[in-house]
Amino acid sequence: MNRNRLLNAQLSHAIASMGHGDLMIICDAGFPIPSTTWRIDLAITPDVPDLETVLAPIAANFITEKVSFAEEIKVHNKPLLAKVERLFSGAEFAPIPHATILSEMAAKAKVIVRTGAFDPWGNILLYSGVDVPQWFNKPGVVAPDYYARKM
């Protein structure tokens, strides 16, 4: 049995399959997932599971370099923004237009995880990073400034 707290086999596989810079979207129940994208559908009923229930174990098991979300969330869903900022506190935050998430970003995602969330603008984009202390730990290797801050 797995030692970590993430028990969903598909989600564990998706995280293990991510490379540096790959995009994973954790979306609400109404997100238009392209038919060609790897989909992990966790939705059961409205708000089951909710975004925080899905994001928390992902945050604990996924090295997230950057997090994007709809610009609209800053004004129209501050409670969700606070959860995202708390869960991914070490990541860069880069808001983008909601229309861009629904179109271009959905097509670029390696995997999209659908929740049961009924959360306005509840689509969170997670960009895979690297374990900086592990990656730059060999003698003579010097981390660039961007990564040195994360050492």
Backbone as a ProteinNet text record, in pm:
[ID]
protein_1_A
[PRIMARY]
MNRNRLLNAQLSHAIASMGHGDLMIICDAGFPIPSTTWRIDLAITPDVPDLETVLAPIAANFITEKVSFAEEIKVHNKPLLAKVERLFSGAEFAPIPHATILSEMAAKAKVIVRTGAFDPWGNILLYSGVDVPQWFNKPGVVAPDYYARKM
[TERTIARY]
84.3	0	88.4	37.7	106.9	125.7	244.8	270.8	209.9	187.5	132.2	-19.3	-80.6	-223.6	-309.5	-248.8	-322.4	-351.8	-477.2	-513.7	-565.4	-606	-660.2	-548.6	-558.4	-452.5	-431	-539	-525.4	-456.5	-492.5	-433	-285.5	-254.4	-113.9	-32.4	-89.5	-22.6	-0.8	-102.2	-90.3	22.7	28.6	133.7	270.8	283.4	411.5	451.4	354.9	381.2	417.7	404.2	427.5	576.6	615.4	751.9	755.3	874.5	890	817.6	727.7	652.6	519.9	494.6	366.5	252.1	135.2	18	-87.9	-134.7	-248.2	-354.4	-477.4	-586.9	-679	-708.7	-808.6	-930.3	-1040.1	-1152.6	-1280.7	-1374.5	-1506.5	-1591.2	-1712.2	-1799.2	-1841.3	-1838.6	-1887.7	-1781.6	-1656.3	-1547.6	-1559	-1541.9	-1549.4	-1416.5	-1404.1	-1280.5	-1275.5	-1168.1	-1156.7	-1157.8	-1218.7	-1231.6	-1097.1	-995.7	-864.2	-772	-815.7	-731.8	-750.5	-642.7	-647.3	-735.2	-845.3	-944.5	-946.7	-940.8	-964.9	-1089.1	-1198.5	-1327.1	-1358.3	-1350	-1377.2	-1515.8	-1587.7	-1717.8	-1819	-1893.5	-1997.6	-2133.3	-2142.3	-2262.8	-2216.8	-2308.6	-2264.5	-2179.3	-2060.5	-1961.8	-1901.6	-1917.6	-1853.4	-1775.4	-1643	-1564	-1551.2	-1528	-1507.6	-1361.4	-1331.9	-1196.4	-1090.2	-1115.5	-1013.7	-984.5	-1086.1	-1066.4	-973.1	-981.1	-895	-760.1	-760.4	-634.7	-538.7	-589.7	-501.9	-407.4	-454.1	-359	-270.4	-320.3	-235.4	-121.9	-153.9	-51.1	55	14.5	107.6	196.8	155.1	225.7	281.5	255.7	291.2	378.9	491.8	579.5	525.9	466.6	400.2	488.3	532.4	617.5	534.6	422.3	338.7	192.7	109.4	-35.2	-103	-192.1	-272.6	-419.3	-496.9	-640.7	-701.5	-832	-900.6	-879.6	-849.6	-835.7	-959	-1073.4	-1200.8	-1209.8	-1133.8	-1138.9	-1101.3	-1013.8	-967.1	-1081.9	-1182.4	-1296.5	-1418.3	-1441.5	-1567.3	-1564.6	-1447.1	-1441.1	-1316.5	-1312.3	-1197.6	-1174	-1279.1	-1253.1	-1174.4	-1205.5	-1130.7	-987.2	-967	-831.5	-749.6	-807.8	-736.8	-695.3	-781.2	-747.9	-631.4	-636.8	-530.7	-398	-399.5	-276.4	-220	-306.8	-261.7	-202.1	-269.6	-225.3	-96.7	-77.2	38.1	125.8	151.2	219.4	359.6	429.1	563.5	569.2	453.6	449.7	435.7	469.2	443.3	295.3	229	88.1	76.8	2.9	-8.3	-153	-235.7	-374.2	-380.8	-480.6	-501.5	-651.8	-689.9	-833.2	-903.7	-1024	-1101.7	-1123.1	-1148.4	-1169.8	-1046.5	-928.5	-804.6	-794.7	-838.6	-837.4	-929.2	-1048.1	-1147.4	-1106.4	-1025.5	-989.6	-847.6	-749.6	-611.6	-554	-576.9	-510.9	-567.4	-697.2	-756.8	-693.8	-664.5	-603.6	-457.1	-390	-248.4	-225.8	-330.2	-315.4	-278.6	-186.6	-152	-263.2	-320.3	-429.3	-523.4	-653.3	-753.4	-829.2	-832.7	-899.7	-1030.8	-1143.1	-1274.5	-1324.6	-1359.2	-1418.7	-1569.1	-1637.9	-1781	-1810.8	-1707.1	-1720.1	-1817	-1904	-1989.3	-1932.9	-1817.8	-1742.9	-1719.8	-1772.3	-1744.9	-1594.6	-1551.2	-1410.5	-1324.5	-1378.7	-1309.6	-1223.3	-1137.1	-1046.7	-904.4	-826.4	-693.6	-589.8	-495.4	-391.2	-262.5	-209.7	-88.4	21.7	132	246.5	350.3	393.9	489.4	626	684.9	818.4	916.5	1029.5	1130.4	1156.8	1204.1	1242.8	1379.4	1379.4	1501.1	1615	1592.7	1704.7	1764.3	1681.5	1731.3	1801.5	1749.1	1800.4	1937.3	1961.5	2085	2174.2	2176.2	2250.3	2387.6	2429.1	2558.2	2670.3	2786.3	2899.2	2933.1	2952.5	2990.1	2874.2	2751.8	2634.7	2583	2563.5	2516.3	2376.1	2283.9	2145.8	2134.7	2062.2	2037.7	1956.2	1960	1893	1748.1	1674.7	1534.3	1520.8	1607.6	1599.4	1671.3	1773.5	1849.5	1757	1657.7	1562.9	1483.4	1470	1391.2	1476.6	1606.3	1695.9	1675.7
-118.9	0	124.7	228.2	356.3	423.4	483.3	551.2	690.4	752.9	888.3	883.3	997.9	1006	1014.6	1011.8	1019.2	877	834.3	695.7	670.8	774.1	755.4	715.5	596.9	543.2	628.6	676	757.3	889.9	951	1079	1060.9	954.9	926	903.3	830.5	805.4	935.5	1020.7	1148.6	1232.8	1242.4	1321.4	1263.5	1133.2	1068.1	1086.4	1110.8	1126.7	1269.3	1363.4	1504.2	1534.2	1611.1	1660	1809	1863.6	2006.2	2091.2	2174.9	2263	2207.3	2077.7	2020	2083.6	2088	2153.1	2051.5	2065.3	1989.5	2091.7	2070.3	2158.9	2082.9	2145.6	2093.2	2182.4	2123.8	2206.9	2178.6	2271.2	2255.3	2161.7	2136.1	2038.4	2079.2	2208.8	2254.2	2280.6	2250.2	2282.7	2202.1	2268.5	2197.8	2126.9	2002.1	1927.1	1876.7	1910	1860.4	1706.5	1650.6	1504.2	1433.9	1506.5	1446.1	1454	1519.5	1539.5	1425.5	1387.5	1287.6	1343.4	1276.1	1321.3	1225.5	1283.2	1207.1	1269.1	1196.1	1249.3	1199.5	1290.2	1257.1	1301.8	1375.5	1432.3	1323.6	1344.3	1250	1319.9	1424.4	1506.1	1651	1750	1888.2	1906.5	1961.4	1989.8	1866.3	1750.8	1628	1564.2	1564	1636.3	1783.9	1866.7	2008.5	2032.7	2154.3	2184.8	2165.2	2212.1	2200.1	2054.4	1969.7	1827.7	1764	1807	1752.9	1824.4	1955.7	2031.3	1999.6	1976.4	1956	1836.9	1717.7	1607.1	1624	1694.7	1722.8	1814.8	1919.3	2011.9	1939.3	1837.9	1763.3	1667.8	1632.6	1530.8	1578.3	1701.8	1753.3	1876.3	1879.2	1996	2099	2203.6	2305.8	2429.2	2459.7	2576	2703.7	2688.6	2804.9	2763.6	2855.7	2834.9	2949	2913.6	3014.3	2990.1	3095	3090.6	3210.8	3212.2	3322.8	3453.6	3558.8	3692.4	3730.2	3684.5	3718.3	3669.1	3568.3	3509.6	3611.4	3706.3	3806.3	3890.7	3915.2	3996.9	3910.9	3807	3733.5	3603.5	3558.3	3436.5	3441.1	3541.9	3560.2	3441	3372.6	3256.9	3146.3	3121.6	3020.5	3065.9	3191.7	3242.7	3224.3	3250.8	3234.5	3088.7	2995	2851.7	2815.3	2861.8	2831.6	2890.3	3014.2	3078.4	3006	2956.1	2882.1	2746.3	2673.8	2539.2	2539.9	2642.8	2648.8	2770	2792.5	2913.7	2932.7	2828	2842.4	2864.5	2865.4	2875.2	3019.8	3040.7	3169.6	3170.9	3285.6	3299	3387.5	3338.8	3410	3404.8	3502	3504.3	3529.1	3468.6	3485.8	3500	3550.7	3563.7	3427.5	3425.8	3302	3241.6	3324.3	3274.9	3200.8	3243.9	3177.3	3038.2	3026.1	2895.3	2799.1	2846.1	2759.6	2717.2	2797.4	2765	2711.6	2800.5	2758.8	2668.4	2703.9	2629.5	2488.7	2473.1	2339.7	2248.7	2304.2	2225.8	2192.3	2271.1	2249.1	2157.8	2129.8	2050.9	1905.9	1853.1	1711.4	1627.2	1676.8	1607.8	1711	1679.3	1763.5	1677.1	1724.8	1654.2	1727.3	1659.5	1720.7	1689.3	1793.1	1777.6	1796.4	1782.5	1810.7	1954.7	2037.1	2173.8	2257.5	2325.2	2428.6	2560	2597.9	2714.5	2806.2	2928.1	3019.4	3038.7	3027.6	3039.5	2936.2	2819	2714.4	2625.6	2685.3	2611.1	2656.2	2563.8	2597.4	2525.1	2600.7	2547	2529.7	2408.9	2377.4	2337.7	2408.9	2380	2304.5	2192.5	2106.6	2172.3	2157.8	2210.5	2098.4	2135.1	2037.5	2052.8	1946.8	1949.6	2016.5	2147.7	2228.5	2178.2	2153.4	2104.8	1973.1	1885	1757.8	1776.7	1866.7	1885.2	1952.3	2040.7	2118.6	2082.3	1954.5	1916.8	1854.8	1841.7	1781.1	1883.3	1840	1932.9	2002.5	2133.5	2212.1	2263.9	2214.3	2260.9	2387.4	2491.4	2619.6	2645.3	2667.2	2694.9	2838.7	2861.2	2997.8	3073	3205.9	3288.6	3245.7	3217.1	3178.9	3059.7	2960.1	2840.1	2857.2	2939.6	2959	3008.3	3089.3	3138	3023.5	2913.8	2799	2695.7	2723.7	2631.3	2651.8
0	0	0	-61.8	-75.6	61	84.4	211.8	219.1	104.3	111.1	127.4	141	169.8	43.9	-72.4	-198	-244.6	-231.4	-258	-399.7	-471.5	-605.3	-701.2	-758.4	-845.1	-970	-1032.1	-1153.1	-1122.5	-1010.4	-973.4	-935.8	-864.3	-831.5	-958.6	-1053.7	-1181.9	-1259.1	-1259.1	-1330.3	-1272.1	-1140.6	-1076.7	-1108.9	-1102.7	-1132.8	-1279.1	-1365.8	-1509.2	-1549.2	-1458.6	-1491.9	-1498.2	-1599.6	-1613.2	-1588.1	-1576	-1546.1	-1650.2	-1603.2	-1691.3	-1739.1	-1719.5	-1761.3	-1682.8	-1744.2	-1687.2	-1646.3	-1522.1	-1470.4	-1431.1	-1475.6	-1436.3	-1342	-1229.3	-1137	-1158.3	-1206.1	-1249.7	-1173.5	-1191.2	-1131.7	-1218.4	-1173.2	-1239.7	-1380.4	-1411	-1541	-1645.7	-1617	-1709.6	-1838.9	-1954.6	-2082.8	-2115.4	-2076.1	-2096.4	-2240.7	-2312.3	-2450.7	-2453	-2554.4	-2561.7	-2578.5	-2623.4	-2646.6	-2524.6	-2418.3	-2299.6	-2200.5	-2134.2	-2027.7	-1916.8	-1888.4	-1790.2	-1672.4	-1553.6	-1430.8	-1369.6	-1373.5	-1329.1	-1189.2	-1091.5	-952.3	-907.8	-993.1	-956.2	-924.8	-815.7	-774.6	-771	-691.1	-680.1	-663.6	-667.8	-650.3	-523.9	-545.1	-440.3	-374.5	-435.9	-385.6	-498.6	-486.8	-388.5	-426.8	-326.3	-353.4	-393	-432.5	-480.4	-372.3	-252	-147.2	-114.3	-113.3	-85.1	-187.8	-311.9	-417.7	-420.7	-404	-411.6	-296.3	-176.5	-59.6	-76.8	-112.3	-129.7	-253.6	-354.3	-470.7	-426.4	-350.9	-302.6	-220.3	-145.7	-61.4	-141.7	-263.3	-340.7	-473.9	-511.8	-643.2	-625.7	-692.7	-685.2	-783.2	-728.1	-808	-817	-938.7	-960.1	-978.1	-1050.3	-1080.3	-1074	-1027.6	-1019.7	-1094.4	-1185.8	-1253.5	-1221.4	-1236.5	-1210.3	-1281.3	-1289.5	-1357.9	-1283.2	-1357.8	-1298.6	-1216.7	-1261.4	-1197.6	-1053.3	-1019.1	-885	-777.3	-812.3	-715	-660.1	-743.1	-702.8	-669.2	-748.5	-741.4	-660.6	-618.8	-535	-446.4	-359.7	-270.2	-176.8	-128.6	-41.9	-113.9	-240.8	-315.8	-337.7	-369.8	-388.5	-260.6	-145.8	-18.3	2.7	-32.5	-20	-111.1	-234.5	-331.2	-284.4	-238.1	-191	-68.6	18.1	136.8	97.2	10.9	-27.2	-109.7	-191.3	-281.6	-250	-122.2	-76.9	-134.6	-173.7	-227.8	-377.5	-442.8	-589.6	-635.8	-761.8	-828.6	-865.3	-851.2	-888.7	-1012	-1112.9	-1239.4	-1288.9	-1247.7	-1295.5	-1446.7	-1510.4	-1654.1	-1681.4	-1797.5	-1827.8	-1829.3	-1775.3	-1768.6	-1907.1	-2005.8	-2142.5	-2194.4	-2154.4	-2195.9	-2134	-2009	-1942.5	-2016.4	-2050.1	-2115.3	-2255.4	-2321.4	-2459.3	-2469.3	-2473.9	-2499.2	-2391.6	-2265.4	-2158.1	-2145.2	-2165.5	-2159.6	-2264.4	-2380.4	-2487.7	-2458.9	-2374.9	-2343.9	-2224.5	-2147.7	-2025.8	-2055.7	-1978.7	-1989.5	-1927.8	-1818.5	-1750.1	-1689.4	-1690.7	-1626.4	-1526.4	-1402.4	-1293.3	-1264.6	-1288.7	-1268.1	-1128.5	-1055.5	-923.2	-934.8	-823.5	-821.7	-782.8	-776.4	-725.2	-806.8	-735.3	-792.9	-740.6	-793.1	-748.5	-867.3	-863.9	-975.1	-995.7	-1118.2	-1157.4	-1084.8	-1061	-986	-1072.7	-1150	-1238.3	-1207.2	-1150.5	-1101	-1185.6	-1238.8	-1326.3	-1246.4	-1246.5	-1171.6	-1268.8	-1262.9	-1348.9	-1268	-1320.8	-1252.1	-1239.5	-1122.5	-1097.8	-1069.1	-1012	-971	-822.9	-759.6	-619.3	-613	-594.5	-606.2	-517.3	-388.4	-305.6	-356.6	-410.3	-464.3	-598.5	-679.3	-814	-815.9	-719.6	-717.8	-598.8	-559.5	-439.8	-465.9	-588.6	-619.1	-604.5	-556.6	-540.1	-671.9	-663.8	-780.6	-862.6	-837.1	-911.1	-843.7	-922	-869.5	-922.2	-831.2	-868.7	-919.6	-1030.9	-1076.4	-969.5	-976.7	-876	-850.4	-958.2	-942.2	-848.8	-865.9	-782.3	-649.2	-644.1	-519.4	-407.7	-441.6	-341.1	-279.3	-352.1	-302.9	-230.8	-220.9	-150.3	-1.8
[MASK]
+++++++++++++++++++++++++++++++++++++++++++++++++++++++++++++++++++++++++++++++++++++++++++++++++++++++++++++++++++++++++++++++++++++++++++++++++++++++

